[in-house]
């Protein structure tokens, strides 16, 4: 069967018998001169698997509690300041809930079959509600729904385009958002009048590329907007809706700068923004819109400032500093022009919002031992209060593992940072190297149910490297893997293998690599580059061929990805991308492989998974395959995530622990 039709056949089976459990077989060629072998396919609802064994009752029982770990993500304060909105999953997908007091009951507000991606509450206490953002089946064509104070939802977008980055005006009358509605490629800026919900959104800025609104001016007459060209190059502009750019933030003598976030200053005469001015790290700056002059506000820091949030009166700014993966909360007073002390809870801050009176900060806090919960900081009392306490499946969160930070030397002497989660006992322990996606992303010391299970129950160490190309370690480091230097990031995994070999408590003969998206490419490429040094490979929605990926990814993403990977339309670059792709080097991958894919993935289409599965099987390799008909770029629905977690645990146990005790941590 051709690669492109593999997933299509599976989808046909899924859709034809959605509630059934069927087992069928298909033929794949194991290689020239060999007889085709039947590959059993199991279809359960929207999930299709091939060669993935049914987990044993013992395995299910052992991992069951880890599958029930939940988290609560802050969506924002209600307009009256009496409660917070959170996104949490009680059933199959995350839904919107409200919490009215510390550790109070979560009251569910949305009940759709699809999960809520984001909720942006209105600042207007009279109307209440806000904007619900959700897609269908992981296709990332996010739609906007106006949720009123009575819980009724009204679709305000077209149901087809991608819509995101919602920003309310200060008076709660209008929203601004980005949409591909005009041509399915460019992210234009649109506005919607919430006081007249029957009216259609209005196109206010026709853009080229990926634009997003960051903030409304206090008077509601201008928008602060960001144009993302690459992770190290962007443009920041003040736009008058319907008229165009009024002011662009240009840095004299700097050809390429990155901006991460920005807000209007009190009165709207200036803006505060997070940018690098072409230097190594992102800092806080103030821009006078009348003079066009910028001045640095934050001190010289070795790390990146990430985002900036303004209090409703814009007299306080909250920022997070990324200190080697951990978050430090910072507070800036725009009146005194000074940073002031604020409690900074240990962990990673994923979301933040000022209360309507500006006296409290709500944050989502997570870390190795924290699964993700909402905490509220009282700025007057300098106290921190926990507002949600998410279930951990009956497990003692105090016994969860927090990683240690290390640096190891790569092939060229460059130091590569990584987080190491280690089991109890002297070992030597097998290892799973988990590689983040992006590639412009960063592995951070968060809680991960599968990783915790591997460490606590199976005695498998987990290492999260931040190979070159990762963000958080300076502009030079982020750019170190672009285009022709792509394989240097793969070579960084070789340096980690050397580090593992020198660690007495780790077993260099039992090392697996795992990753999603770009991390999936890294896993496949590591399996090819390091051959027998890799015992198993897990690829979730990964790139198997850069050329076919760039040609088939959604049109609105292509130019952004070409900046990072190279332009496949240029013959020399096309040859290079083909040469380094895992599909080209499939004969070098000797380890067993587990591939998982969402059929609706707009970023890395399912054909990337199908072609590597077919190619490796034709070469006689053992390949497990899992396809979800109702997922996109990763698995979001609990039933699918549980299945993937169970299968991954079984895969690692078979490949790394076969013939050995399965609970070395104990």
C-alpha positions as CSV (number, residue, x, y, z in Angstrom):
1,X,0.0,0.0,0.0
2,X,1.4,3.4,-0.9
3,X,2.4,5.7,1.9
4,X,-0.2,8.3,1.2
5,X,-3.0,5.8,1.4
6,X,-1.9,4.2,4.6
7,X,-3.6,6.7,6.9
8,X,-6.4,7.3,4.5
9,X,-7.4,3.6,4.7
10,X,-7.2,3.8,8.5
11,X,-9.5,6.8,8.5
12,X,-11.9,5.1,6.3
13,X,-12.1,2.2,8.8
14,X,-12.5,4.6,11.7
15,X,-15.3,6.6,10.1
16,X,-17.1,3.5,8.8
17,X,-17.4,1.9,12.2
18,X,-16.9,4.7,14.8
19,X,-17.9,2.8,17.9
20,X,-16.6,-0.6,17.1
21,X,-13.4,-2.6,17.9
22,X,-12.3,-4.3,14.7
23,X,-9.1,-6.0,13.7
24,X,-8.1,-6.1,10.1
25,X,-4.9,-6.9,8.2
26,X,-3.1,-5.1,5.4
27,X,0.0,-6.1,3.5
28,X,3.3,-4.3,3.5
29,X,6.4,-5.4,1.6
30,X,9.3,-6.3,3.8
31,X,11.8,-5.8,1.0
32,X,12.7,-6.9,-2.4
33,X,12.3,-10.6,-3.0
34,X,10.4,-11.2,0.3
35,X,6.8,-12.2,0.6
36,X,4.4,-9.4,1.8
37,X,3.6,-9.7,5.5
38,X,0.2,-9.0,7.0
39,X,0.1,-6.2,9.4
40,X,-2.8,-6.3,11.8
41,X,-4.8,-3.1,12.3
42,X,-7.0,-2.5,15.3
43,X,-9.7,0.2,15.0
44,X,-11.4,1.5,18.2
45,X,-13.6,4.5,17.5
46,X,-11.3,7.3,16.2
47,X,-8.1,5.5,17.0
48,X,-6.3,3.1,14.7
49,X,-3.3,1.1,15.7
50,X,-0.9,-1.2,13.9
51,X,1.3,-3.7,15.8
52,X,0.7,-1.9,19.1
53,X,0.0,-4.6,21.6
54,X,-2.9,-4.6,24.0
55,X,-1.6,-3.5,27.4
56,X,-1.8,-6.1,30.1
57,X,-4.2,-5.6,33.0
58,X,-1.1,-5.3,35.2
59,X,0.3,-2.5,33.1
60,X,-3.0,-0.7,33.0
61,X,-3.4,-0.9,36.8
62,X,0.1,0.3,37.4
63,X,-0.2,3.4,35.2
64,X,-3.9,4.1,35.9
65,X,-3.3,6.8,38.5
66,X,-0.8,8.7,36.4
67,X,-3.4,8.9,33.6
68,X,-5.8,10.7,36.0
69,X,-3.5,13.6,36.9
70,X,-5.2,16.8,36.0
71,X,-4.1,20.5,35.8
72,X,-5.9,23.9,35.9
73,X,-4.8,26.7,33.6
74,X,-5.6,30.3,34.3
75,X,-7.8,31.9,31.7
76,X,-8.2,35.2,33.6
77,X,-10.2,37.1,36.3
78,X,-13.9,37.8,36.0
79,X,-14.6,41.4,35.3
80,X,-15.8,42.0,38.9
81,X,-12.7,40.5,40.4
82,X,-14.6,38.0,42.5
83,X,-13.4,34.9,40.8
84,X,-11.1,33.4,38.2
85,X,-11.7,31.4,35.1
86,X,-9.7,28.2,34.5
87,X,-9.4,25.6,31.8
88,X,-9.4,22.1,33.2
89,X,-10.4,18.6,32.1
90,X,-12.9,16.7,34.1
91,X,-13.9,14.3,31.3
92,X,-12.3,13.9,27.8
93,X,-11.3,17.5,26.9
94,X,-10.5,20.7,28.7
95,X,-13.5,23.0,29.4
96,X,-14.0,26.4,30.9
97,X,-14.7,26.6,34.6
98,X,-15.1,29.3,37.2
99,X,-13.6,29.3,40.7
100,X,-15.0,31.9,43.2
101,X,-12.7,31.4,46.2
102,X,-9.4,29.8,47.1
103,X,-9.7,26.0,46.7
104,X,-13.4,26.5,45.8
105,X,-15.5,24.3,43.6
106,X,-14.9,24.4,39.9
107,X,-18.2,25.3,38.2
108,X,-18.2,24.2,34.5
109,X,-19.3,26.8,31.9
110,X,-18.8,25.0,28.6
111,X,-19.8,21.5,27.6
112,X,-18.7,20.9,23.9
113,X,-17.3,17.7,22.4
114,X,-14.2,19.7,21.5
115,X,-11.9,21.2,24.1
116,X,-11.6,24.9,24.7
117,X,-8.2,26.2,23.6
118,X,-8.4,29.6,25.2
119,X,-10.9,31.9,27.0
120,X,-10.4,35.7,27.1
121,X,-12.8,37.2,29.7
122,X,-14.3,40.7,29.0
123,X,-13.3,43.6,31.3
124,X,-16.9,44.8,31.2
125,X,-18.6,43.7,34.4
126,X,-22.0,44.6,33.2
127,X,-22.1,42.0,30.4
128,X,-19.7,39.4,31.8
129,X,-18.6,36.4,29.8
130,X,-15.9,36.7,27.1
131,X,-14.5,35.0,24.0
132,X,-14.2,31.2,23.8
133,X,-11.5,30.0,21.3
134,X,-11.8,26.4,20.0
135,X,-11.1,24.3,16.9
136,X,-12.5,21.0,15.6
137,X,-10.6,17.7,15.8
138,X,-7.2,19.4,16.2
139,X,-7.3,21.1,12.8
140,X,-6.2,24.4,14.3
141,X,-8.9,26.4,12.4
142,X,-9.7,28.1,15.6
143,X,-13.1,29.8,15.8
144,X,-14.3,32.6,18.2
145,X,-17.5,32.3,20.2
146,X,-19.0,35.2,22.2
147,X,-20.0,33.8,25.6
148,X,-22.5,36.0,27.4
149,X,-23.2,36.3,31.1
150,X,-25.9,33.7,30.9
151,X,-23.7,31.0,29.4
152,X,-25.0,31.3,25.8
153,X,-22.4,31.0,23.0
154,X,-22.6,32.7,19.6
155,X,-20.1,32.0,16.7
156,X,-18.7,35.3,15.5
157,X,-16.2,34.0,12.9
158,X,-16.7,32.2,9.6
159,X,-16.3,28.6,10.8
160,X,-13.5,27.9,8.3
161,X,-10.5,30.3,8.8
162,X,-7.9,30.4,11.6
163,X,-8.7,33.0,14.2
164,X,-6.6,33.8,17.3
165,X,-4.8,36.3,19.5
166,X,-7.9,38.0,21.0
167,X,-7.5,41.3,22.8
168,X,-10.3,43.3,24.5
169,X,-10.4,47.1,24.5
170,X,-10.2,48.6,27.9
171,X,-14.0,49.4,28.0
172,X,-14.9,45.8,27.0
173,X,-16.8,47.1,23.9
174,X,-14.6,45.6,21.2
175,X,-12.1,42.8,20.5
176,X,-9.2,42.7,18.0
177,X,-8.0,39.4,16.6
178,X,-6.0,37.9,13.8
179,X,-7.6,35.9,11.0
180,X,-6.7,34.1,7.8
181,X,-10.3,34.7,6.5
182,X,-9.3,36.9,3.5
183,X,-7.0,34.5,1.7
184,X,-6.2,31.5,4.0
185,X,-2.5,32.6,4.1
186,X,-2.0,36.0,5.7
187,X,-3.1,36.9,9.3
188,X,-5.0,40.2,8.9
189,X,-6.2,42.2,11.9
190,X,-10.0,42.3,12.5
191,X,-12.2,43.9,15.1
192,X,-15.6,42.9,16.5
193,X,-18.1,45.1,18.3
194,X,-19.4,43.1,21.3
195,X,-22.1,45.7,22.0
196,X,-23.7,44.7,18.7
197,X,-23.1,40.9,18.5
198,X,-25.3,40.5,15.5
199,X,-22.8,42.5,13.4
200,X,-20.0,40.8,11.5
201,X,-16.3,41.3,12.3
202,X,-14.6,44.1,10.4
203,X,-11.2,43.9,8.5
204,X,-9.1,46.8,9.9
205,X,-5.6,46.0,8.6
206,X,-4.8,43.9,5.6
207,X,-1.5,42.3,6.4
208,X,1.2,40.2,4.7
209,X,2.5,37.4,6.9
210,X,1.7,36.6,10.5
211,X,0.4,39.6,12.4
212,X,-1.3,39.7,15.8
213,X,-2.8,42.4,18.0
214,X,-1.1,42.8,21.4
215,X,-3.0,45.7,23.0
216,X,-5.5,48.5,22.5
217,X,-4.6,52.0,23.4
218,X,-6.3,53.4,26.5
219,X,-8.6,55.5,24.3
220,X,-9.4,52.5,22.1
221,X,-8.3,54.3,18.9
222,X,-5.1,52.4,18.1
223,X,-3.7,48.9,18.1
224,X,-0.3,47.7,19.1
225,X,0.6,44.9,16.7
226,X,3.4,42.4,16.1
227,X,4.6,40.9,12.8
228,X,6.5,37.6,13.4
229,X,9.0,36.8,10.6
230,X,11.1,34.4,12.6
231,X,11.9,33.7,16.3
232,X,14.8,36.2,16.0
233,X,13.2,38.7,13.7
234,X,9.9,40.6,14.1
235,X,8.3,44.0,13.7
236,X,6.4,46.1,16.2
237,X,4.0,48.7,15.0
238,X,1.2,51.0,16.2
239,X,-1.8,50.8,13.8
240,X,-4.9,52.9,13.5
241,X,-7.7,50.5,12.5
242,X,-8.8,51.1,8.9
243,X,-5.9,53.6,8.2
244,X,-2.7,51.6,8.7
245,X,0.6,52.0,10.4
246,X,1.1,55.1,12.5
247,X,4.5,54.2,14.1
248,X,7.0,51.4,13.6
249,X,9.6,50.6,16.2
250,X,12.9,50.9,14.3
251,X,16.2,50.4,16.1
252,X,19.0,52.6,14.6
253,X,21.9,50.5,13.3
254,X,20.0,47.2,13.9
255,X,19.0,45.3,10.8
256,X,17.2,42.5,12.6
257,X,15.6,42.6,16.1
258,X,13.1,40.4,17.9
259,X,10.1,41.6,19.9
260,X,8.3,39.3,22.2
261,X,5.5,41.4,23.7
262,X,4.3,45.0,24.3
263,X,1.6,47.1,26.0
264,X,0.6,50.8,25.8
265,X,1.9,53.0,28.7
266,X,-0.6,55.0,30.8
267,X,-2.2,57.7,28.6
268,X,-1.0,56.0,25.4
269,X,1.9,58.4,24.6
270,X,4.4,55.5,24.7
271,X,4.7,51.8,24.8
272,X,6.6,49.3,27.0
273,X,8.0,46.4,25.0
274,X,10.1,43.3,25.4
275,X,12.8,43.2,22.7
276,X,16.4,42.3,22.1
277,X,17.5,45.2,19.8
278,X,19.6,42.7,18.0
279,X,21.5,41.7,21.1
280,X,21.6,38.3,22.9
281,X,18.7,38.6,25.4
282,X,15.2,40.1,25.5
283,X,14.8,43.1,27.9
284,X,12.1,45.6,28.8
285,X,12.2,49.0,26.9
286,X,10.1,52.1,26.8
287,X,9.4,53.9,23.5
288,X,8.2,57.5,23.3
289,X,5.9,57.5,20.3
290,X,6.3,61.3,19.7
291,X,10.1,61.3,19.6
292,X,10.7,57.7,18.4
293,X,13.3,57.2,21.1
294,X,13.7,54.0,23.1
295,X,15.4,53.6,26.5
296,X,16.1,50.4,28.4
297,X,14.0,49.9,31.5
298,X,15.2,46.6,32.9
299,X,18.8,46.0,34.1
300,X,21.3,43.9,32.2
301,X,20.2,40.3,32.6
302,X,21.8,37.1,31.3
303,X,18.3,35.6,30.6
304,X,15.3,36.5,28.5
305,X,12.3,38.4,29.8
306,X,9.3,36.6,28.2
307,X,6.0,38.5,28.4
308,X,4.7,41.7,29.9
309,X,1.2,42.1,31.4
310,X,-0.2,45.5,32.4
311,X,-2.6,46.2,35.2
312,X,-6.0,47.7,34.1
313,X,-4.7,51.2,35.0
314,X,-1.3,50.4,33.4
315,X,0.5,51.6,36.5
316,X,2.0,48.2,37.1
317,X,3.7,45.8,34.7
318,X,4.3,42.1,35.5
319,X,7.0,40.2,33.7
320,X,8.5,36.8,33.8
321,X,12.2,36.1,33.5
322,X,13.3,32.8,32.1
323,X,16.3,31.7,34.3
324,X,17.5,28.6,32.6
325,X,14.0,27.2,32.3
326,X,12.6,28.4,35.7
327,X,10.5,31.5,36.0
328,X,11.2,34.6,38.1
329,X,8.3,37.0,38.5
330,X,9.2,40.8,38.3
331,X,7.0,43.8,38.9
332,X,7.6,47.3,37.4
333,X,6.0,50.5,38.7
334,X,5.4,52.8,35.8
335,X,4.9,55.8,38.1
336,X,8.2,55.5,40.0
337,X,10.0,53.8,37.0
338,X,11.4,51.2,39.4
339,X,11.2,47.5,39.8
340,X,9.6,46.6,43.2
341,X,9.8,43.4,45.2
342,X,7.1,40.8,44.6
343,X,6.8,37.1,45.8
344,X,8.0,34.8,43.0
345,X,6.8,31.2,43.6
346,X,9.2,28.5,42.6
347,X,8.3,26.9,39.3
348,X,7.3,27.9,35.8
349,X,4.7,30.6,35.3
350,X,2.6,29.8,32.2
351,X,-0.1,32.5,32.4
352,X,-0.7,35.7,34.4
353,X,-3.5,38.2,34.9
354,X,-4.0,41.3,37.1
355,X,-7.3,41.5,39.0
356,X,-9.5,44.4,37.9
357,X,-8.4,46.5,40.8
358,X,-4.7,45.8,40.0
359,X,-4.0,44.6,43.5
360,X,-3.6,40.9,42.9
361,X,-1.9,38.7,40.3
362,X,-3.3,35.3,39.3
363,X,-0.8,32.9,37.8
364,X,-0.6,29.3,36.5
365,X,2.3,27.7,38.3
366,X,3.8,24.4,37.4
367,X,7.1,22.5,37.9
368,X,8.6,19.0,38.4
369,X,6.4,18.4,41.4
370,X,3.6,20.8,40.5
371,X,1.1,19.6,37.8
372,X,-0.2,23.1,37.1
373,X,-2.5,25.1,39.3
374,X,-3.7,28.7,39.8
375,X,-2.1,30.8,42.6
376,X,-3.0,34.4,43.5
377,X,-0.4,36.9,44.7
378,X,-1.6,39.7,46.9
379,X,0.6,42.6,46.0
380,X,-0.2,44.6,49.2
381,X,0.4,41.7,51.6
382,X,3.2,40.0,49.5
383,X,1.4,36.7,50.1
384,X,0.7,33.8,47.8
385,X,-2.6,31.8,48.0
386,X,-3.4,28.6,46.1
387,X,-6.8,28.8,44.4
388,X,-6.9,25.3,42.7
389,X,-5.6,21.9,43.8
390,X,-5.7,19.6,40.9
391,X,-6.1,15.9,41.3
392,X,-3.0,13.7,41.0
393,X,-4.8,10.4,40.7
394,X,-4.2,9.6,44.4
395,X,-0.5,9.9,44.0
396,X,1.6,11.8,46.5
397,X,2.8,14.9,44.6
398,X,5.5,15.4,47.2
399,X,7.2,12.3,45.8
400,X,7.2,13.5,42.2
401,X,10.7,14.1,40.8
402,X,12.2,17.5,40.2
403,X,15.2,17.4,37.8
404,X,18.7,18.6,38.2
405,X,20.3,20.9,35.7
406,X,23.4,19.9,33.8
407,X,25.6,21.0,30.9
408,X,27.4,18.6,28.7
409,X,30.0,19.1,25.9
410,X,28.9,18.6,22.3
411,X,31.1,17.7,19.3
412,X,32.5,21.2,18.9
413,X,32.9,22.0,22.6
414,X,29.7,23.9,22.9
415,X,28.0,23.4,26.3
416,X,24.4,22.1,26.0
417,X,22.0,22.5,28.9
418,X,19.7,19.7,29.9
419,X,17.4,18.5,32.7
420,X,17.9,15.1,34.2
421,X,15.1,13.2,36.1
422,X,16.7,10.3,37.9
423,X,15.2,7.2,39.6
424,X,16.1,6.0,43.0
425,X,18.9,3.4,43.3
426,X,22.4,2.9,42.0
427,X,21.4,1.7,38.6
428,X,22.7,1.6,36.0
429,X,19.3,2.9,34.7
430,X,18.1,2.9,31.1
431,X,17.5,6.3,29.7
432,X,14.8,8.1,27.6
433,X,16.0,11.2,25.9
434,X,13.0,13.4,25.3
435,X,13.6,16.1,22.7
436,X,11.4,19.2,22.5
437,X,9.7,20.5,19.3
438,X,9.9,24.0,17.8
439,X,12.8,23.9,17.1
440,X,12.5,27.4,18.6
441,X,11.2,26.1,21.9
442,X,12.7,25.1,25.2
443,X,12.5,22.0,27.4
444,X,11.5,23.2,30.8
445,X,11.3,21.3,34.1
446,X,7.5,20.7,34.0
447,X,5.5,17.8,35.3
448,X,4.9,15.1,32.7
449,X,2.8,12.0,33.6
450,X,4.6,9.6,31.3
451,X,8.0,10.8,32.4
452,X,7.1,10.5,36.1
453,X,5.8,7.0,35.5
454,X,9.0,6.0,33.7
455,X,11.1,7.3,36.5
456,X,9.0,6.2,39.5
457,X,7.6,2.9,38.4
458,X,10.0,1.6,35.7
459,X,13.3,3.0,37.0
460,X,14.1,4.7,33.7
461,X,15.9,8.0,33.7
462,X,14.5,10.8,31.6
463,X,16.7,13.6,30.1
464,X,15.4,16.7,28.4
465,X,18.2,18.4,26.4
466,X,18.0,21.9,25.0
467,X,20.0,21.4,21.9
468,X,21.3,24.3,19.9
469,X,18.4,26.1,18.3
470,X,16.5,26.3,21.5
471,X,15.3,29.6,22.8
472,X,16.2,30.9,26.3
473,X,19.9,30.9,25.9
474,X,20.6,33.9,23.7
475,X,20.1,34.9,20.1
476,X,23.4,33.2,19.0
477,X,22.4,29.9,20.5
478,X,18.9,30.1,18.9
479,X,20.4,30.7,15.4
480,X,23.1,28.0,15.7
481,X,21.0,25.3,13.9
482,X,19.5,27.2,11.0
483,X,19.5,25.9,7.4
484,X,22.8,24.2,6.6
485,X,23.7,23.8,10.3
486,X,20.6,21.6,10.9
487,X,22.5,18.4,11.6
488,X,24.6,20.2,14.3
489,X,21.6,19.9,16.6
490,X,21.4,16.2,16.0
491,X,25.1,15.9,16.8
492,X,24.3,17.5,20.1
493,X,22.5,14.3,21.0
494,X,25.8,12.5,20.3
495,X,27.4,14.6,23.0
496,X,24.6,13.6,25.4
497,X,25.2,9.9,24.6
498,X,28.8,10.4,25.5
499,X,27.8,12.1,28.8
500,X,25.5,9.2,29.6
501,X,28.3,6.7,28.9
502,X,30.4,8.5,31.5
503,X,27.7,8.4,34.2
504,X,27.9,5.2,36.3
505,X,24.3,5.3,37.3
506,X,23.1,5.4,33.6
507,X,23.2,2.6,31.1
508,X,24.5,3.8,27.7
509,X,23.5,0.5,26.1
510,X,19.8,1.1,26.8
511,X,19.0,4.6,25.5
512,X,15.8,5.6,23.7
513,X,15.0,8.9,22.0
514,X,11.5,10.4,21.9
515,X,10.1,13.7,20.6
516,X,7.1,15.4,19.0
517,X,7.0,17.6,15.9
518,X,10.6,18.9,15.3
519,X,11.4,16.6,18.3
520,X,10.0,13.8,16.2
521,X,12.5,14.7,13.4
522,X,15.3,14.8,16.0
523,X,14.4,11.4,17.2
524,X,14.3,9.9,13.8
525,X,17.5,11.7,12.8
526,X,19.3,10.6,16.0
527,X,18.2,7.0,15.3
528,X,19.8,7.3,11.8
529,X,23.0,9.2,12.9
530,X,23.8,7.1,16.0
531,X,22.6,3.7,14.8
532,X,23.3,0.9,17.4
533,X,23.7,3.5,20.2
534,X,19.9,4.0,20.1
535,X,17.7,1.2,21.4
536,X,14.3,2.6,20.5
537,X,12.7,5.6,18.8
538,X,9.3,7.3,19.5
539,X,8.1,9.8,16.9
540,X,5.0,11.9,17.6
541,X,3.8,14.0,14.6
542,X,7.4,14.3,13.4
543,X,9.0,15.5,10.2
544,X,10.3,12.6,8.1
545,X,11.2,14.6,5.0
546,X,11.8,18.4,5.1
547,X,10.9,18.9,1.4
548,X,7.5,17.1,1.5
549,X,6.9,18.8,4.9
550,X,7.5,22.3,3.6
551,X,5.4,21.6,0.5
552,X,2.4,20.2,2.4
553,X,2.3,22.2,5.7
554,X,-0.4,24.8,5.8
555,X,0.3,27.7,3.5
556,X,0.2,30.3,6.3
557,X,3.2,28.5,8.0
558,X,5.5,27.9,5.0
559,X,7.5,31.2,4.9
560,X,8.0,31.2,8.7
561,X,9.4,27.6,8.5
562,X,11.6,28.4,5.5
563,X,13.4,31.0,7.5
564,X,14.3,28.2,10.0
565,X,14.9,25.2,7.8
566,X,15.8,26.7,4.4
567,X,13.8,27.3,1.2
568,X,13.1,24.0,-0.6
569,X,12.4,25.9,-3.8
570,X,16.2,26.7,-4.1
571,X,17.8,23.6,-5.8
572,X,20.9,23.5,-3.6
573,X,18.9,23.8,-0.4
574,X,16.4,21.2,-1.7
575,X,19.2,18.8,-2.2
576,X,20.5,19.4,1.3
577,X,17.2,19.0,2.9
578,X,16.6,15.7,1.0
579,X,20.0,14.5,2.0
580,X,19.6,15.0,5.7
581,X,16.0,13.9,6.0
582,X,15.2,10.7,8.0
583,X,13.3,9.2,5.0
584,X,16.5,9.4,2.9
585,X,18.5,7.8,5.7
586,X,15.9,5.2,6.8
587,X,18.3,2.2,6.3
588,X,20.5,3.6,9.1
589,X,17.7,3.5,11.6
590,X,18.1,0.0,13.2
591,X,16.1,0.5,16.4
592,X,12.4,-0.4,16.7
593,X,10.1,2.6,16.1
594,X,6.8,3.8,17.5
595,X,5.0,6.5,15.3
596,X,1.9,8.4,16.4
597,X,0.0,10.9,14.3
598,X,-3.1,13.1,14.3
599,X,-5.0,12.8,11.0
600,X,-6.0,16.5,11.0
601,X,-2.5,17.9,11.7
602,X,-2.1,21.2,9.8
603,X,1.5,21.6,10.7
604,X,3.1,18.2,10.0
605,X,0.6,16.4,7.8
606,X,-0.1,12.7,8.4
607,X,1.7,11.9,5.1
608,X,5.0,12.5,7.0
609,X,4.2,9.6,9.4
610,X,2.8,7.4,6.7
611,X,5.8,7.5,4.5
612,X,8.4,6.7,7.2
613,X,6.2,3.9,8.5
614,X,5.9,2.4,5.0
615,X,9.6,2.9,4.2
616,X,10.9,1.3,7.3
617,X,8.6,-1.6,7.2
618,X,9.6,-2.3,3.6
619,X,13.2,-2.5,4.9
620,X,12.2,-5.1,7.5
621,X,12.0,-2.8,10.6
622,X,9.6,-3.2,13.5
623,X,7.3,-0.2,13.5
624,X,4.3,0.4,15.8
625,X,1.8,2.9,14.4
626,X,-1.0,4.9,16.0
627,X,-3.4,7.3,14.1
628,X,-6.1,9.4,15.7
629,X,-8.8,10.5,13.3
630,X,-10.0,13.3,15.6
631,X,-6.6,14.9,16.5
632,X,-4.2,17.3,15.0
633,X,-0.7,18.3,16.0
634,X,-0.5,16.0,19.1
635,X,-3.2,14.2,21.1
636,X,-5.5,16.4,23.2
637,X,-8.4,14.2,24.0
638,X,-8.0,12.1,27.1
639,X,-9.0,8.8,25.5
640,X,-6.3,9.2,22.8
641,X,-3.6,10.6,25.2
642,X,-4.2,7.6,27.5
643,X,-3.8,5.2,24.7
644,X,-0.6,6.9,23.5
645,X,0.8,7.0,27.1
646,X,0.0,3.3,27.7
647,X,1.6,2.3,24.4
648,X,4.7,4.5,24.9
649,X,5.2,3.0,28.4
650,X,4.8,-0.5,27.0
651,X,7.2,0.3,24.1
652,X,9.9,1.6,26.4
653,X,9.4,-1.3,28.8
654,X,9.8,-3.8,26.0
655,X,12.8,-2.2,24.4
656,X,14.7,-1.1,27.5
657,X,13.7,-3.5,30.2
658,X,13.2,-6.8,28.4
659,X,14.6,-9.6,30.6
660,X,15.3,-7.2,33.4
661,X,13.4,-6.1,36.5
662,X,10.7,-3.6,35.5
663,X,10.8,-1.5,38.7
664,X,14.5,-0.7,39.3
665,X,13.4,2.6,41.1
666,X,12.1,0.5,43.9
